[in-house]
Amino acid sequence: MAKPKIAVFKFSSCAGCQLSILNIEDHLLDVLGAVDVAYFVMAKRENHEGPYDIGFVEGAVTSPKELLELKKIREECKILVAMGACACTGGLPSIKNFAGTQREMEEKVYTELWDLKSIPAYGIDHYVKVDAYLRGCAVDVGEMVELIKSALLGVNPHFRPHSVCNECKLKENVCLLVNKGKPCMGSVTAAGCGALCPSLNRPCEGCRGPANDANAASLAQTFAVDLGLSRDDVRRKFLKYAGNTPEFKKGAEAV
Amino acid sequence: MSDRRIFVDYIARTEGDGAIDIIVGPNGELKKARWEVWEPPRFFEAFLVGRKAEEVPEIVQRICGICPHAHHIAAVRAVERAMGVKVSEQTVLLRELVHYSDWIMSHALHVFCLAAPDFLGYESVIAMAGNSDLLPIVGKALQLKRLGNDMIVVTTGHEIQNRTSVVGGFTAVPEGSELRKLKERLKAAKEFGFETVKLAAKLASQPPYPDLVRKCEHVALHDDKKYAINDGRLVSTEGLNVPDWEYPIWIIEKHVPSCNCKHAIIKDRDSFLVGPLARVNNNFDQLSPDAKAAAREVGFVAPDFNPFMSIVARAIEIVHSIDASMQLINELDDPKFEEPTFEYKAGESYAVTEAARGICCHGGRIDKDGVVQKWDIVAPTARNVYNLEKDFEEFVPKLLHLSDEELTLKCEMMVRNYDPCQSCATHSIKVKIRRER
């Protein structure tokens, strides 16, 4: 069997998710032996044209140029993976979608506006079909290795659809929301991180986007009524990493 | 006679999206030399307005996946200064350890994965690993990078974006026993640190690099008591010496057409360089004794104004980071959990850290309810863009005897020397060289 051709692409993002690929040092040489890295600009000078078997896309689409590139990438990749919060849901760049008009955002940062071509920030499935999602900011390295292995074997990766709460309970953590009165998003956020933040005594900020059964409106009510968060504070919680999703939008509009 | 043009429409092995465009006239005169940053603007400074003060460090560390901690710590210190929040000595030490961990990871990544392939004539570290003679070095380099990453995980919970450091302190602190395990690994990594300095010095001593010297102002943080990384005054080889929170007064930015990245100069002066070479040149005496010894052994004498020596400076800082981390682990001993606390207070302030690639500046204004009114971010790459163009002006005319292919590679190397991070700067690289014949 020929080695699968892998490509890594970057749109608006911090490059942290593609860095995660270089961060699997323990497996890196094995993985590199099992695949043909055909396109990975951050790591290689010689990069090759498609088609590719698996394409990893990092970052949100925030310009017309990126949108054109994304459509070409979709045609060139058999399996297209949205890698990280920005590519999955728009991530942090999407905060600008809810902070004012595009022109207002531009005026706050730049003086020569005529040359700027920027559009609201969305995840890549707003524009093209996506075959797999690696959630989180940044991605979980364990999930990434699982996805690469599954793709090599031709099976579906075993990702968990339930909420961070489930993982937190399995770790027997004291609940930050119920017991400590902290505004934790774990009950509405998709699992897979191993309840990383709550296990470190930090409330979940929802970077992995909504879980499959998220009741964001109810959590928003809890934040407002039980914890005394203001309407603006509740909106800031839900319009951070995944404000583009219908589930978190409901949370933002619930109080 | 036509112009000779070198154009690289993206620069590989850097982080983000940029281009080089160089046009040389028939008599070897440079008509255009520009590093263009294509990274799409991400509007952090715009959408931070209206967020809460405690969210700023969480959000801005996501400007860059390679130097998140530099952004995070600069922002957390600026917020704390603005709101009058005091933190414990343990928090200061832990933040230093987090940042040194990032330097070890980032310097190992740059020296071996991004820069060494150029000097050795490989297109990537993946290709380097294909040479059985080089494979052991690549293996050790990956181990060193892994050590940096493991240190970041122990101190902050996650390799890329920290989960524990917040305004006022840490939500969780590492176990002393975990830190001591890291110390053993750091001790074992020292030998490879020395090897790295020797290898870097050998690479940078190949022609034509030793002949490419350009004196310019080198700017870094300086602390009288220790090698500065998270705090200090802004100093330079030309006598700048001001508090870090005054950076907006001394470092002036200007918007340049056709580039998504602003140019920076020192007030009333010109372009300047930031990064490991600027740090080593300004703070050589404060390096760890072994780092100094390693530098002397390869004949490094500060100040050195050859930009290609930055790979050597990075390697020297690997040795220093290993020593500084072991020292910090000794001082931290068994960290105790301290509940991070703060109160909202109106204020305005600024702070600077040393990202692996140079000074990283953050600051702004917060209202009495803790809502951000204004936030300013200047990453190291933005500081270096203008200085790099000056490098092009100086060095390209000296390299015109090379073929277009070789000249293109040398131009890319000039860029990669700065370890640019265009996701910071806003993010990227293409080289265009055109020469008239």
Boltz contact constraints between the chains, C-beta under 6 A:
constraints:
  - contact:
      token1: [A, 12]
      token2: [B, 40]
      max_distance: 6.0
  - contact:
      token1: [A, 12]
      token2: [B, 42]
      max_distance: 6.0
  - contact:
      token1: [A, 14]
      token2: [B, 62]
      max_distance: 6.0
  - contact:
      token1: [A, 14]
      token2: [B, 63]
      max_distance: 6.0
  - contact:
      token1: [A, 14]
      token2: [B, 64]
      max_distance: 6.0
  - contact:
      token1: [A, 14]
      token2: [B, 65]
      max_distance: 6.0
  - contact:
      token1: [A, 14]
      token2: [B, 423]
      max_distance: 6.0
  - contact:
      token1: [A, 15]
      token2: [B, 15]
      max_distance: 6.0
  - contact:
      token1: [A, 15]
      token2: [B, 65]
      max_distance: 6.0
  - contact:
      token1: [A, 15]
      token2: [B, 423]
      max_distance: 6.0
  - contact:
      token1: [A, 16]
      token2: [B, 65]
      max_distance: 6.0
  - contact:
      token1: [A, 16]
      token2: [B, 160]
      max_distance: 6.0
  - contact:
      token1: [A, 19]
      token2: [B, 65]
      max_distance: 6.0
  - contact:
      token1: [A, 23]
      token2: [B, 149]
      max_distance: 6.0
  - contact:
      token1: [A, 23]
      token2: [B, 159]
      max_distance: 6.0
  - contact:
      token1: [A, 25]
      token2: [B, 142]
      max_distance: 6.0
  - contact:
      token1: [A, 25]
      token2: [B, 145]
      max_distance: 6.0
  - contact:
      token1: [A, 25]
      token2: [B, 146]
      max_distance: 6.0
  - contact:
      token1: [A, 32]
      token2: [B, 126]
      max_distance: 6.0
  - contact:
      token1: [A, 41]
      token2: [B, 12]
      max_distance: 6.0
  - contact:
      token1: [A, 43]
      token2: [B, 124]
      max_distance: 6.0
  - contact:
      token1: [A, 44]
      token2: [B, 124]
      max_distance: 6.0
  - contact:
      token1: [A, 45]
      token2: [B, 12]
      max_distance: 6.0
  - contact:
      token1: [A, 45]
      token2: [B, 123]
      max_distance: 6.0
  - contact:
      token1: [A, 46]
      token2: [B, 123]
      max_distance: 6.0
  - contact:
      token1: [A, 62]
      token2: [B, 40]
      max_distance: 6.0
  - contact:
      token1: [A, 63]
      token2: [B, 40]
      max_distance: 6.0
  - contact:
      token1: [A, 92]
      token2: [B, 62]
      max_distance: 6.0
  - contact:
      token1: [A, 93]
      token2: [B, 42]
      max_distance: 6.0
  - contact:
      token1: [A, 95]
      token2: [B, 47]
      max_distance: 6.0
  - contact:
      token1: [A, 96]
      token2: [B, 43]
      max_distance: 6.0
  - contact:
      token1: [A, 96]
      token2: [B, 47]
      max_distance: 6.0
  - contact:
      token1: [A, 99]
      token2: [B, 47]
      max_distance: 6.0
  - contact:
      token1: [A, 105]
      token2: [B, 43]
      max_distance: 6.0
  - contact:
      token1: [A, 105]
      token2: [B, 46]
      max_distance: 6.0
  - contact:
      token1: [A, 108]
      token2: [B, 46]
      max_distance: 6.0
  - contact:
      token1: [A, 109]
      token2: [B, 43]
      max_distance: 6.0
  - contact:
      token1: [A, 109]
      token2: [B, 45]
      max_distance: 6.0
  - contact:
      token1: [A, 109]
      token2: [B, 46]
      max_distance: 6.0
  - contact:
      token1: [A, 111]
      token2: [B, 255]
      max_distance: 6.0
  - contact:
      token1: [A, 112]
      token2: [B, 255]
      max_distance: 6.0
  - contact:
      token1: [A, 118]
      token2: [B, 41]
      max_distance: 6.0
  - contact:
      token1: [A, 138]
      token2: [B, 160]
      max_distance: 6.0
  - contact:
      token1: [A, 138]
      token2: [B, 161]
      max_distance: 6.0
  - contact:
      token1: [A, 196]
      token2: [B, 163]
      max_distance: 6.0
  - contact:
      token1: [A, 197]
      token2: [B, 163]
      max_distance: 6.0
  - contact:
      token1: [A, 200]
      token2: [B, 157]
      max_distance: 6.0
  - contact:
      token1: [A, 200]
      token2: [B, 163]
      max_distance: 6.0
  - contact:
      token1: [A, 200]
      token2: [B, 164]
      max_distance: 6.0
  - contact:
      token1: [A, 200]
      token2: [B, 171]
      max_distance: 6.0
  - contact:
      token1: [A, 200]
      token2: [B, 172]
      max_distance: 6.0
  - contact:
      token1: [A, 201]
      token2: [B, 171]
      max_distance: 6.0
  - contact:
      token1: [A, 201]
      token2: [B, 172]
      max_distance: 6.0
  - contact:
      token1: [A, 202]
      token2: [B, 163]
      max_distance: 6.0
  - contact:
      token1: [A, 202]
      token2: [B, 171]
      max_distance: 6.0
